[in-house]
Amino acid sequence: MTLRVVAALAAAMVVAITGLMLTFTAAKLEVAPVDVGALPVASPPAEMSISELATGTYETPAILAYRGGSWNDTRHFASTAVLVRHPRGNLLLDTGFAKNIDEHLKLIAWIQRSPHRKGVPAVDQLASGGIQLRDLAAVVPTHAHWDHVSGLDDLGGVPVLESASGRRWIETKAAGTEVINSFRGVNYKQYNFEGGRYLGFPRSHDVWGDGSVVIVPAPGHTPDSVVIFANLPSGTRYAFVGDLVWQTEGLEIPAEKPWPLRRLIGEDDDEVRKDIALIRFASKRYSQIHAIPAHDASAFRAIPVFPASAR
Ligand SMILES: [Zn+2]
């Protein structure tokens, strides 16, 4: 190898490393205003309520959570289930960590594992609050990654609402679906997005037909990702955006996840950007809408902790 070739290789490496580092630096995502349309009609029953069941956290430095985050700012990613109580049936949005979370972690790629703290699994919290498995109508995952479906292991038999397209993706056994595919006999209950436009999202599925819980497709983070709107009798509306962004800064700055992480997950960047814009403008136009990224523990503070809300 001549000196000139060595110099060229060294220069190329410096350029590549510098380019990679730049993908972690602050860069505001440019999002053009979008028309989210009228506020959808919702007639939730007076008895409807929501509460959160924190089941554990895992550590991630903010630099890996959104562009411009700091290496020294450790975020404790929430793994939280949300109970929606409704007279037609109680729903659990995501499941949090199962009793068996340590075994589940062994199923995922080492690069996706982080130090984690275990809390009380959702199934035990529900039982101590007087809710048995038979009292749950369904689990609605925001998507099928391990940290959102681990708890299905403890919830055997409870129907799992998945869209037809989401189900097809899970059946491909794609990277990221190892944990859900390790469970035997998941009781999938398939739905279609048969409803019309919803806050700019092209289609929707109204779970109870009263506008209280509405699911829209958001296939950017994963092909089965959805946003779940829970519209309360008080008028407050929550948009559970799953992993569209990992921390609230993703919507507020707004800022994408760092490029290497997006590639590792296999995200559809254009779809994620489109959906960030829709959620951002929906919550700006309608102050009653609050977006909750699945892993932002501080965003959950607005939601009563189970079972305190039952008292
Ligand atoms: Zn997640």
Residues whose N, C-alpha, C, O or C-beta is under 5 A from the ligand:
A	BS01	ZN	H145 D147 D243
